[in-house]
C-alpha cells in the first residue's frame, strides 16, 4: 500500500527550476533510497513533501490525503517527520530536552516510555542525557536527531544525508540503526550521498538528476546498473 505519493512536482527558486515534474511513491514498510549528485534536488524534494517550501505544481498525497494545503505541523501530526541535513539539534538544550521537543505535538502519557526506548536504541545518548546537545560528537548528534524525530512516533521517517561528516564506523552503525527502525514498523525515505550504502539497504531506489527522476528500480538492480556504477558507486 502506498503511504506517500508525489506526482508531477515542480518547484522553483526564483528562475531556477529545482524540481521538474518529479513523481515517486513510498509503500508501507519499505526503505526507499533517493540518490543523486549535489544540487540534484534531493533536499528540495524532502522539504517540499513537508510543505516547508511551496511547490508550484503537482500533488503530494500522504495516507490517501492530498497535503498541498496542509501546514508542516499538520503533516507531522499525521505521522511523517524529517531528520534534516546537518542534524540541527538544539545545541544549548540537553539531550533530554531535545527528545522532549521531538514529542511536542503528542498528548499521550507514553513520552517517558518512548524516551527510554530511544536510550535503548542509542545507548550513547543515555550516557549523555543531561549534556548540552552541542557538546556531543557528530555521530552522537546524528543519533540524537534521529531519536528526536522518532519521539513524534512517525509512520514515515524522512532522512536527509544521515552519513554526512561522519566516520565510516559511525556511518555503518547509523545505517544498522536505520534498518532496525524500519524493522520496527517505520517506513523510510532516505536521501543519501553514500549511494552504495543507501542502495544496499533499500527495497527500491530512485536516481535524481537536475530535478528529475531518471531511473528507478530495486536497490539491488540499481547497484548492478552500469550507469549507476560509473556515476555513483565509483566503479
SULCORGI-V611525 format. One record per helix or strand. SS is the DSSP state (2 for helix, 1 for strand). FROM is the first residue (numbers start at 1). TO is the last residue. If there is no record, write none. Layout:
ss=(SS | SS)
from=(FROM | FROM)
to=(TO | TO)
//
This chain:
ss=(1 | 1 | 1 | 2 | 1 | 1 | 2 | 1 | 1 | 2 | 2 | 2 | 1 | 2 | 2 | 1 | 2 | 1 | 2 | 1 | 1 | 2 | 2)
from=(2 | 16 | 31 | 42 | 57 | 65 | 72 | 80 | 94 | 95 | 111 | 123 | 132 | 133 | 138 | 156 | 168 | 187 | 195 | 204 | 212 | 219 | 226)
to=(13 | 27 | 35 | 49 | 62 | 66 | 78 | 83 | 94 | 102 | 121 | 127 | 132 | 135 | 150 | 160 | 183 | 191 | 200 | 209 | 218 | 224 | 232)
//
